[in-house]
Each structure stands twice: as structure tokens, then as C-alpha cells.
């Protein structure tokens, strides 16, 4: 079984690529989806986040107000590091459990994709057998984020908070530059799939 990491900065298209790999037959673990589950109300991680950042990050129904939390952490690198220290172990624990489950149930030829923004910066790097870094020019990424509804200020703050792409690619086994069309990206992903799946 191949554990294949997919990472890249916000707006690069890593989640689009993970979806394409899933459509081709990969089993996908999405760290962003898992991140939502580890901060459900009454969980230990939720309590730690609220204890650190205060009640102002809660909505009226007692759930996490992600926009409020984002406005705090993406403008302050120290606070972002604190949030990652709290949330990341829970995310990592969940992903390790899923990988172990897949190891017991899937064939040796299976490809399991871990789609995560922080692979290079964390112990995820030791969990993956191969790593794809998705790269795109800053202006392209900004345009995509604005189209998704981010404000310019929020988009730039999130982009600035991440490890530069030229650092990420130094850890890559594969690199896809995603500045073009969806059709061009699909061709690149099909080629990649042939290499990693042996098909």
C-alpha cells in the first residue's frame, strides 16, 4: 500500500487534485475534514481551543465560530502556532488510525492519499511514502481565493501564514504546477496516477 501525501498552499488546487486521484481509485484522507471533527463541542481539543482563545470564538449555539478564530490566528503567527499545537496531535492521531485501518483492509496495490496543508512542517512527512507538492503562482492563488469568497485581506493573511512554495518543493517527490486550466490539470493528474498506481 502506498501512502501518498498531497500538499500545497491555499489556492494551489491540492484538494482538486486529491478529488481527481480519488476518482481514479485512490482512497483519500482529508486532513481539513478531520480538523472539523476534532473540535466538536465537548471534545478535549475543543475545550483546549476555547480555553486558549476565549469565548469570543464561539457561536450562539456553542459551536466554534471558524471565521472569528481565523481572524485571530491568520494575522498572528504565534497564535497560529498555538492553535496548531493544540489541534494537530488530534488530527494526526485520527489519520494514523485511518491509515492502520486501511493497512489491514486494503490490498498492497492500493493508494491512500493524505490531503493536508501541513505535511512538510509536521510529522506527517514521516508517515507518507511519497509526496506531491502542488504549486501555483501567488497571483493565480489569490484570484482563486477571491473567487471562492475570501476578502482580499483574509486571503493575503492566509497566504502569508503558510510555508513558501519554494520551501515545500524541496521535500517533493512529485511537483505539479497548477497555473492553467482544469483540463490541463487533469492530464497531469492522469500521468501522475499512472506512475504511482503502476497502471
FENRAFEN-V231861 format. One line per field, one symbol per residue. ss: DSSP state (H for helix, E for strand, - for the rest). phi: phi as a letter, one per 20 degrees, with the letter a starting at -180 (. if undefined). burial: b if it has 16 or more other ideal C-beta (glycine too) atoms within 10 Angstrom, else e. Layout:
ss: ???
phi: ???
burial: ???
This chain:
ss: -EEEEEEE-----HHHHHHHHHHH--EEEEHHHHHHHH-----HHHHHHHHHH-HHHE-----E-HHHHHHHH---HHHHHHHHHHHHHHHHHHHHHHHHHHHHH-----EEEEE--------HHHH--EEEEEE--HHHHHHHHHH----HHHHHHHHH----HHHHHHH--EEEE----HHHHHHHHHHHHHHHH--
phi: .eedeccrfgnfoffffgfffffepfedddffffgffedfgmeffgffffffdnffedegenefeffffffeeedbgfffffgfffefgfffffffffffffgedeffefddedebfdefecfggfeeebcddedbfgffffffffffoffgfffffffffdfggfegffdeeccdedddeffffgffffffggfeeme
burial: bbbbbbbbbbbbbbbbbbbbbeebebbbbbbeebbeebbeeeeebbebbbeebeeebbeeeeebeeeebbeebbeeeeebebbeebbbebbbebbeeebeeeeeeeeeebbbbbbbbbbbbbebeebbeebbbbbbeeebbbebbeeeebeeebbebbbebbeebeebbebbebbbbbeeeeeebeebbeebbeebbee
